Amino acid sequence: MAAHRPALPTHVTLLNSSLPGGALSPDDADPLARLLDALASAQDVVSLCAVLQTYLPSLVSHDWAALLLSEPDAHARVWQPDAATPSHWYALGGWPTALDELKHVVQGSSLSHAPESLQHLFRLLIIQEGRYVVVPLALSEGAAVLCLGSLEPAAWSAAEQQSLMQIGASVRLALRQVLLTASMQRLDRNTRLLEATRATIAHTLELEPLLRQVVEQIALRYGYPLVSLYMLDGDMLQCKHQIGYQNVIQRVPITTGIMARALRQRQTICVTDVRANPEFIAAMPGVVSEIAVPLQSEQTVYGVLNIESTRDHRLGKHDQTVLEAVATEVSSAIERAILYSATHQQAQQLAVIDHLRAAIASQLDLDALGMTIVRLLRDQLHFEFVAILMIQDDMLCLRAWCGTYQRIRSRMRLEEGLNGLAIRKQQPLLIKNVHLEPEYVGVADGI
């Protein structure tokens, strides 16, 4: 990038040849040229406005100067001569109160001058009979507007306009390096944060603690005030953990809202202004933007990571990129936790089988054997009710049972109920809701 920027003597020549009423001496122009060469931060850009007033009084003797950045991650800044520090405002969709009138004019058509020779790079706009001067700057990684203004109307000569355009070109080149430097710094910071987040969640193998840790780490490391994580539960999204909300929406249908659309489409949904989005579901007042990132593997969608922001920060493409990288790590961690849970459950089941085999090996009495089996299954697998029924004279007869239910049916016909259906089919039955099965006949009240 630096190879495309003008050398120091070029800055001096450019300024000398363009300023009205005589040229600046190299001594006056050098500080400005050096500043343009050394710009490395947004604060340096703010300082540029002060330097313009210091070294170009014939050109910029005005009451305020401002630089508006529309780069997604940047705050725009305004410099005022009588202010100790620059004030801040949002670059995306927001202007400072002092520039409300300028916003209205720029969005409208009250432009008294707009030379066409600048093409797509930048334009000089003289607004409201010289009260404001705006130099829009086009950048590969964003855009900026250099604003110079006066409380009283001023006449802007052709030479002054040309000078402003040339200064704008220098500022544009300097800003390009600022944005490139900021982008590299941001990438380095995000990489370090992602590595730290990955290291923290890598050793958490149980799903519920993992989900809580993910939400807390994102809020802590990335500074997002409103973070929630929802997991798919049938046709609903169930909130597993959240930070920042007083009133939590615990369950959301997969047909409703921004999170649901991210889940259905299996892609990130970034809404910079939720007030203009009819799908937005408000959990609290003051939310201005939302990013919903699906948590998924190649075959399965697990849930959604959801980030919202208030007026303090408007979420954008940079946040989306960061959260998608985090979501990839979280999805892998969820997949590991689910696999660990299945493996752990299988190991527990094998242990129960071994325990059951050892417990019944020495039993010779049928009734004692039945009670040993049902009690062991209840205690080891945590069922509320376990029963053994045996066929006797074309009937299913209750031989042993263990559980919290009362009024147990002791006999059932073979053609009756789900137990009889399993015998007739000669295969196990897995029923999620017995009350939806027409064959169901209760063995005990309350099942």
N, C-alpha and C positions, 0 to 999 in steps of 0.2 A: 504493500500500500504506500509506503513512504517514497518509493521510487517515482510515484506519479505526482508527488507534491512539489510545488515550486521551491526552488532553492532560496536562501535568504536574500541574495541580491535581487532576485526577481520580485520579491515582496516590496522591496524599497522602490524599484523601478515602477512597479505597478501603482503604488500609492503616489509617487512623485508625479506620474504622468496623468493622474486622474483627479487630483484634488483641485477644487476651484480656488481662485485667488492666489495662485502661487504654489510651489511645491514644498512639501515637508523636507527638512534636512534629513540625511541618513541617521543622525543622532536621534531624531524624533521618531523615525519610522522603525528603527531597529528593535526597540522594545516590543512593539506590536508584532513585528515579524517573528521575533523569538518566541513570543507567547503563542502565536499560531503554530509554530513548529513544536512547541512543548506541551500543547494541550493533551491531557491524559485523563481527565475526569470531568464530570458534570459541573463540579465546583469551579474548575478552570474555565469552563464555558461561561459561567456566571461572571467570573472576573473579566472576561473579554469585553462584556458590556461596559464595565467601568473603564477599561483601557481605551475603548473607543471614545468615551467622553473626555478622557485625559489627553489623548494624543491627537484627536481630531475635533477640536472645539469649534472650528468653523463649519464642520459638517454635522456634528452630533451635539449641539448645545440644546438639549431638550430635557424635559422633566422626567422622563423614564425611558428605560430600554428593557427589552425582554427577549428571551429566547425560549420558544416553545418546542418541545421535543415530542414527537408522536411515536418514538421508539417504544415498543411494548413495555419494557421493564423500567423505563425512566420516568422520573418526575420532571415535569416542566418547571422552570424557575424564572422568576422575575427579579431584576435588579432595580433598586430604587436608591437614588443618591443619599437620601436622608435616613435610610434604614440600616441598622447595624448588621443584620443578616438577611439574606434573601428569603422571601416567603415561598411556599410551595403550593402547587395545585396539581390536579390530575391532568396528564397529557391526553388521555383517551376520554373524550366526551366532556371534558371540563376546562374552564378558563377561569382566571382569577376575577374577582369582582371588579377590579380596576379595568379589566379588558372586556367587560360584558358588551359594551357598545361596539368594540372592535369585532367581537364574535358576530354580533348582529349584522354588521356591515359586510364582513367577509362572507357570511352565509347568504347574504342577499346579493344585490347587483349594483350597489352604489360605489362603483369603481371609476374614478375619473381618469385613471391612466393605467394601461396594461400593455407594455410593449411586447410585440410578438417575436422579436428577434431572439429572445432567450430560450425559446423552444421548450423542451421538456426538462431542462436542468433546473432552472429557477426563474422567477419573474419578479419584477418590481411593481408594486401596487401603491399608487398614491391615493390615499383614501380621505374623503371629506375635505377637499381643498387644502391638502397639505398638513392636516392635523396629525395624521398617522402615516408612517412609512412601513411597509411590510415587505420583506424579502423572503419569499418561500424558497426553501432549499430542498432539493430531491436527493436522497441518499439511497444506496443499495440496501442498507439494513434498517431504514426508517426514514423519517422526514423531520424537518425542523423549519421553524419560521423565525427569522430575525426581525424584531419589531423595534422601531424607534418612534418616539412620539413627543408631542408638545401640547401643553394645555391651550396654547394659542395657535391659530393657523399660521403656517409658514410657507414661504415660496420656495419651491425646490427647483433649482436650475437643472438644465440638461446635464451639465458637468457633475452636479451633485448626484443626480440620479445614476449616472454612469459610475461614479465612485462607489455608490452603495452596491451596485450590481457586482462590481469587481471585489469589493470587500466580502460580499456574499459568497463569491466563488472561493475566496480564501477560507472563509469560515466553513464552507461546505467541505473542503478538503480536510480541514482540521477536525471537524466533527466526525468525518468518516473514520479517522484514526481513533478518536475517542470511543466511538461505538465498537470498533474492532477490538480495542483494548478491553472495554467493558465486557464484550462478549466472551473474550478469552478468560477474563477473570471469573465471569459467571460460570463458564463451563468448568473451570478448575474447581470452583466452590461446589458446584452441583455434583461433580464427580466425587469429591471428598465426602459430601453429605450422603450420597448414595452408598458409598463404601461403608460408612459408619452405620447406616440403617441396615444394610445387608448383614453386617457382622453382628448386629444386635439381635436380629430376628432369626439368624441362621441356626441357633442352638435351641430354639423353642420348638418342641415337637408336638405338643398338644394343641389342638385347634383353638379352643376358647382362649387360653392365655395368649396365643399367637395373635389373634384378632385384636385383643385389647392392646397388646404391645405395639402393633402396627399403627393404630390410631394415635397412641400417645407419642410414638417416635416422630410421626409426621408433624404433629402439632409442635413438639419440642424443637426439632431440628430445622424445620422449614418455616416455622412461625405462623402457620395458618391458624386462625382463631376458631374456625368452625369445621370440624372434621368428623365424619361418620363413616361407618362401614356396615353395609347390609349384605346378608347372605340369602341366597335363593332358598325358599322353603315352600315347595309346591308351586302354587301360582301367586305367591306373595314374596316380597322382600322383607326380611326380618332384621331389625337393627341389632347388631351384636355389641357395638360399643360406639361412644361418641364423646366429643369434647366441645364445650362451648355453648351447648343448648340447655335451656331451662325446661322447655317443653319439647319432648322428643316424640316424633312420629315413629311409633314402634314397628308398624307394619304398613307396607305400601303395595297395592296390587301391581302386578307386572304389566298392566295395561294403562297405568296412569303415571304421569310425571316424567321429569327429565331423566331420573335414574332408570326408570323402566324402559325408556327409549334406548338408553345406552346398553341396557341388558339385551333387549330384543335385537338391536342392530349390531351388537358386539363391537361397538366402536365408541370412542370418546365423544361426549357431547359437551361443548364449551359454550356457555351462554354468558356473554359479557354484560347484558342488561336483562335481568329476569323480569323486570316490569313490563317489557314488551313481549314476553313469551307466555302464551296462555297455558302451557304445560307446567309451569312452575307451581310447586306446592310449598307454601310458606310455613316453615316451622316456627319462625319468629320474625318480628318486624325489622326493617332496616337492611335486609339482605339485598345486594345489588347484582351479584354475579354468582355463577355456579359452574363447576366442572364435575362431571360424572364419568368415571373411568371403569369399564368392566374389568372384573378379575376373572381370568379365564385361562384354560389350557387349549390345546388344539381341538379337543373333543368336547370339553365341558365348560360351561359358564358357572362360576361359583357365586358371584355376587357383584357388588358395585362399591368402589371407593368414591366417596362424595365429599367435595370441598366447596364451601360457600364463603363469601366475603361480604363485609359491610362497607360502609362509605370510606373506610380507611384504606382500602386497597381493592382495585378492580382487577379481577382475574383475566388473564389473556393467554396468548399463544405460548409465551415462555413458561407460564405455570402449567399449561397443558403438556408441554414437552417433559418437564420435570416430573409431573405426576404419572405420566405414562411409563417413564423409566422406573419409578418406584413401584407402580402397579405390576410391572413384569416380575420384579423381585418378590413382591407379595404373593402373586399367583403361584410362583414356584414354591414358595414356603407353604402355601395352603395345600398344594398338591402333595408335598412331603408330609405334612401333618395328617392329611387324610390317609395316605398310604401307611404312615406309622400307626394311626388309629386302627386301621383294618388289620395290620400285622399284629398289633398288640392284642386286639380282640380275638384274633385267631389263636394266638398263643394262650390266651386265657381259656378259650374253649377247649384247646388240647389239654390244658392242665386240669380242667374240670373232668374231661373224659378219663384221664389217667387216675384222678382222684376217685371218680365213680367206679372205675374198674377195680381199684384196690379195695374200695369200701364194700362192694357187693361180692367180692371173690369168696369171702368166708361165710356169706349168708346162706343158710339152708332152709329157713322158714320163709314161705312165700309172702305172708303178710309183713314180716319184718323186712324182707327184701324190698317190697313196694314202698314202705314208709322211708326206708333209707334213701331210695332213689328220689322220691318227690321232695324230701327235705333238702337233700344235697343240691338238687336243681334249683330249688327256690333260693337257697342261701348263696349259691355260687353265681347264678345267672340273674338273680334279683327279680324273679317273676312274682307277681302277687298271688297267683294261683297255679298249682300244678296238680294234675290228677292222672291216675292210671285206671283205665277201664279195660275189662277183659270180656271176651265173648263167652257167654254161658246160656245154652238153650235158646239160641237165636235172639239173644238180648245182649246189650252192652251193660255190664255191671261194674259199678264203682268199686275198685279194690283197695285203692289208697289215694289219699288226697292231702294237700297241705296248702293253707292260704288263709286270707282274711274274710272270705265270704261265708255266709250262713245259708241254710236251707239248700243243701246240695241234693240234686237228683241222683238217686242211687241206681236207677235202671232206665235204659232207653232202648227203643227198638233199633234193629240194625239199619232199617231203611230211613231212620229219622236223624235229622241234624247233620252238622258238618263232620262229626266223628264217624257217623255211618257213611257219609260220602267219601271220606278218606279211605275207609275200609273197602268200599265198593270199587274205587278207582285204583286201589293198591299203590297210592303215592301220597307224599306229604302235601298239605295245603297251607299256604301262607296267606292269611286274611288280614288286611289292614283295618277294616271296619266291619265287624261281624254283623252289625245291625243293618247293613246294606245288602246282606246275603239272604236270599229267600229261603235257603236251606237251614238257616241258623235256628237252633233250639238251645236255650240257655241251660247249661249244666248247673250254674249257680247264679243267684241274683246279683246284679251289679256289674256283670261282665260287659 
